[in-house]
Amino acid sequence: MYNPNAAGAANTESGSRLFVYEVVGLSQNQVTDNLNYPIRRSGSVFITVPYNRMNEEMRRITRMGAQIVSIRPLTGGSVGNGQATSANLRQTVKSENQPKPMIPTKHKTDIPVNIYKPNNPFIGKCISNQELVREGGEGTVRHLKFDISGGNLRYLEGQSIGIIPPGTDENGKPHKLRLYSIASTRHGDDEDDKTVSLCVRQLVYKHPETGETVYGVCSTYLCNLKPGDEVKITGPVGKEMLLPDDPEATIIMMGTGTGIAPFRAFLWRMFKEQHEDYKFKGLAWLFFGIPYTANILYKDELEELAQKFPNNFRLTYAISREQKNPEGGKMYIQDRIKENADEIWQLLQKPNTHVYICGLKGMEGGIDEGMSVAAAKFGVNWSEYQKQLRKEERWHVETY
């Protein structure tokens, strides 16, 4: 289970940060008067709260029948004993209609992008091609490792590379590249900076008019590669899914199928590799949706990490064809999010919590539904709160 001490919630510099809650429906009575630090403006009460008391204060406000309209950091000079100076409070009121991020986001200064372009791709070689779906599972998913030692290709966890399949389309033109999320850390599966890996599901479907079985051009090409085969690679691309540098962050990952790819890279960097400049001490929580147990990609490795790092890694499956949700229907990832929405909401109150969603686009609605119910318990509109998370670059989505 989650150990708050492991995440450094109250013992870091962030533990002394102050945040301002704008609250409505909280009458100015003996209870609130004794708090000393609220001020009123147009029916709102502004309460300054230390970071390590944020969840406690939320529960107190809810018990008193009030609603939290917004949460933002207290800017300005230092404060003591949980009380804001007059100048800070005036600044807070002045900027009421101009909410600011909880914490400033610092972009990585060295993000590799488009080192290799479609008109001049890197020629890599397939090193290995491994089936990930076990007997009894559905479809075929391959873990592919490519040799990139002969060029300048480098990448970060959460980025994608392009693959250009050989041959031409029905119009006689070269096939366009397809993007795939990278499934390895920046150092590669062998930790020697010489490889890049992908997690690829072969696309197979019935043509809606003819009923003919259609195989995806690029996915089929990749799934049939043999060691030594050459591959045209472009990229890398993408800045949406990058990990924060903070080793004490909370990282919540929600993925379906091959959407596990960037999360495998995250987890390998956090727990399997050893780095002098990055030693993960926070919480990583993976929600993974698959149809059958046999379709749990990287199952042994994931469960080994969960067993080895119980205070820092939580693993929650949603196995749709084998598990039932509370209503008796199939268990999808959005059902697991609804089950855990209250805890996820509490974790989101930490300014260094990030959520990553990767996989089928259809799961987004269910995730929003579950989080809406949790946010409503604190009088917060989830849609508006999610917009705030996006502005703070703490809500990351890559779906298809």
N, C-alpha and C positions, 0 to 999 in steps of 0.2 A: 504494500500500500504506500501511498504518497507520504513521505516524511518531510514536513515543512522545513526542518532544520537542514535537510539535504539541499533544498532549493535556496537556502540562505535568505528566507523572506524577511526576517527581522534583524539579521546580524550583518547586513551590508549597508552601504551608503544609502541605498534606496529605502531602507527601513526608516530613515529619518526624514524622508521627503514628506511634504504636506500637500493635501489635495482639498479642493473646495467642492462640497456637495451643494447644489441648488435644490432646495426642498420646498414643496408646496403642500398645504394641508396640515402643517405643523403649527398648532396654536402657540402663541407666546404665553406660556404658563409657568408655574413654579418649576416644573421639571426642566424646561428649556432655559429658563432664566439662570438656573444654577450651572449651566454649561459654560456660561461667560462668553463663548466665542461666536454665537450666531448673530447676524444682523438681518433686518427685514428690508425688503424693497419690493413694492408692487405685489404684495402677497407672498413673496418668496422668502425663505430663510436660507442664509448662506452659512454653512458649517465647515470649519477648517478641521481636517482629520489627518492625523499621522498615518503614514502608509501601513504600518503594522496593526492599525485598528480599523482599517477600512471595512472588512467584512463584519466585524462586531457592530460598527456604527450603522451599517446597512440594516442589519437585523433589528437594531433598536428603533430606527426610523420606521421600519415596516410595522413593528409592534404598536407604534403610536398612531398608526393609520394614515401616515403621510406618504408622499410619493417623491422619488428622486427624479428630478428633471434632467440634470446633467452632472457630470463629474469632470473636473479639470484640475491641472496642477496649480498650486499657488506659486506665482512668479514674484520676483522682487527680492528684497533683502532677507536675511535670516530671521527666523522666529524661534521662540522658546516656549516650552510648556504647552505645546499644542495650540497656542494662541497667535493670531495674526496681528501685525502692527496695523495702525490706522491707514498708513500709506498702502500697504498690501491689500487691505480690504477695499479701499477706494479703487485700486487698480482692478480688482476682481469684478466689482460692480460695473465699472466703466466698460469692461470687455465682455459683458454678459452676452451680447449678441455676436461675439467673435470668438467662439470656443477655440482653444488651442490644443494641440496634441498633448497627451499625458507626458510623453517624453520625446525629445527631438530625435528623429531618425537620422542616423549617420550612414550614408551610402558607402558601400565598399568602393575604395578608390581604384582598385585594380580588378575590374571585371572583364574577363576576356570575351569578346563578342566578334563573330564573323571573321575569325582568323583565316578560315578557308571558305571561299564563296563558290556558288554553283558552277561558275565558268572556269574555276581552277580548284577542284576539290582535292582533298588529301586522299591518297591511295593507301588505305590500311589493309591489314590481312587478318582474316579470321583465325583466332587461336583455338577456340573451343566453342561448341554448340551443344548445350545441355538441356534436356527436357525437364521442365519443372512440375508438370501435372502428373500425379501418381495414378496408379491403376484405379479405375472407377471414377476418375474425374471427367470433366467436360472439356473438349477441345484440346488444343496443343499450345503451350507457352514455352518459349525457349529463352535460356540465359546465354547470351552471346558475348564473347570477349574478343576484342580486336587489338592487334598490335599497332601502336601509334608512335613507336620509337623513332621512326625515320623522318619525322617532321617536327613542326612547332605547335601542334595542337595541344592546348591545355584547357581546362574547364573547372568549374566549381560545382559542388553539390546543388541540385535543383535546376541545373541548366539542361538543355537538349542539344542533340546533334541531328543533322540532316543526313539521310541516306538516299542516294540516287540509284534506283534499280537500273540494270542494263536493259537495252532494247528500246523499242518505240511503242507509242500508243496507237490507237486505231486510226489516227490521222497521220501516222508516219513520223511524228515528232518525238524527240527523246522524252522519256518519262520525267515527270517533275519529282523533286525531292519530297520525302516524307520526314516529318520531325518525330523523334522518339526521345522520351525522357531518359536521361542517363541514370543507370542503376548502380554506379560505382562512385567512390569518393574521388577527389581530385588526384589521389595517389594511385588509383586503380586497384583491382582485386589483388594484385601481387605486391602492392605498396612500393612499387619501384618507379612510379611516374611514367610507365611505358605502355599502359593499356587503358581502354575505356570499355565499359560493358553496357549492354541493353537488355531489357526484359520485353520480349515481343510475343504477342499472341497472333496466331495466324487467323486472318479474317476470312470467314467462310459464311456465305449466306445464299438464300434462294432468290433468283431474279423474280421480281414481283409480277412480271408479265409472262415470261416463258417457263418459270419454275425451274430453270436450269441452275445448277450449283455454281456459284461464282467464288473464285478465290482471289483474295486481295493481292495485288501485284507485288508491292514491296514487302509485305509481311510474309508472303509465301517464299519470295526470293531469300529473305533473311533466314527463315526457319529451315530452309534447305541448304544453307551454306555448309561447306566442309572446311576443316582446318587447312589453311594455306590459300583459300580463295581470297581474291582481292575485292575490296569494297570501297566505293566512292563516298567519302565523308565530308560534310560541310559543317560550319559553325565554329564554336558553339553559339547558341542563342539563349536569351531569356534572363530576366532579372526579377521576375515575379516571385519565384519560389526559393530564393536564396535564404540560407540560414543566418540568423543574427550571430554576431561575434561573441555575445555574452554567454559564457559557459554555465551561468546559473539561470538561464532562461527556462521557461516552461514551454515545451513544444508539443502541441496537440495535432496529431495527424489523422486525417480521415480519407481513406482510400478504398477503391474497388478494383479488383482484377489487377491488370498491369499498372494501375495507378500506384502500386506499391513501389515502383521503380525509384522515384526520388527519395522515398522514405527509407528504402534500404540504404541508399547513400548516406542519408542523415544518421541513421543508427550505427552504421559501420564507423562513421567518423566519430560519433559520440562514445562508442563503447568498445569497438574492436581494435581501433588504431590508438597509438600512443603519441601524443604531441606535446612538445614543451610549451607551446603558446596556446594550446586549447585542451583543457582537461574538463570535460563536462561533469557538472555537479548538480544540474537541475533535474527537472522531471520531463520525461518523454512518454507520451501516451498515444499508442497507435490503435485506431479503430479500423478494422480490415473486413471488407465485405466480399464474400465469395459464395458460389453456389453449393459446393460440397467440400467436405474436409480434405478430400484428395486434391482440391484446387487451391489449398493454402500455399501460396508461393513462398519459398524460402522458409518453410515451416520449422524445420529443425533448428535453423540458425536463430529465428525469431524467438522460439521457445527457450533456447539456451540462454539468450540474452535476458529474457524475462526472469529466468531462474537465477541467473548470476547477479543481476542488478535489481533486486526486488524493490528497493527504495527509490530507484531512479527510472525504471522502465515498466510501464503497464501495457498489457496486450489484451485487446478486447475484440473477439471475432463476432461477425454476423454471418451465419451460414444459412443462406436463404432456403435451401431445399431440405435441410435437416433440423432447423430450429424454428420455433413458433414465437411470434410476438405476443404481447398480452391479450390481443384481440383474437388470437388463434390463427392469424395469417402468417405468411412467410416472414422470417426475420431478416430485415434489411438493415443496412448500416444506419439509416435514419431512425430506425427503431431503437438502436443502441444509443444514439445521440439523445433521443427523448428520455430514455431511462436514466442517463447520466447528466442531463441538462443542468440540473441545479449545481452539481459539482463543477461542471465546465464553466458555468456562469461565475462561480466564486473564483475560479482560477483566472478568468478573464479580467478580474479586478486588479490583478497584479500587472503593473505596467510593462513587465518583460515577458508576458505570455503571448505566444504567436500561434495562430491556427492555420493549418495547411490542408487544402482539399484537392485531391487529385483522382480522376477517374471519370465515371459516367456522370454527365450533367444532370441526369434525373434525380440524383440524390440531394441536390442543393435545396429543393423545396422542402423536403422532409427535415433537413437539418435546421432550416429557418423556422419551421413550425415548432420544433422542440425547443429551440432557444427563445422563441417568442413567449412561450408559456413560462419559462424560467425567468426571463427579464420582467414579465408582467408582475411577478410576485414582489418585485421591488419598485413597481410603478414606472418601469422604464420601457420605452418603445424600442423593440428590438431592431426594427428597420433603421431607425435613426442611429442607434448605438452601433450597428454594424457599419454604417457609413463612417462613423468616427473611427472605428477600428481600421477601416481601409485607409483613411487619411493618415493614420499613425503607422501604416504599413505593418499591421499586426494580423491582418486577415488576408490570406494568400489563396488564390483559387486558380486551378488549371484543369478545366474539365472539357469533355468532348461529347 
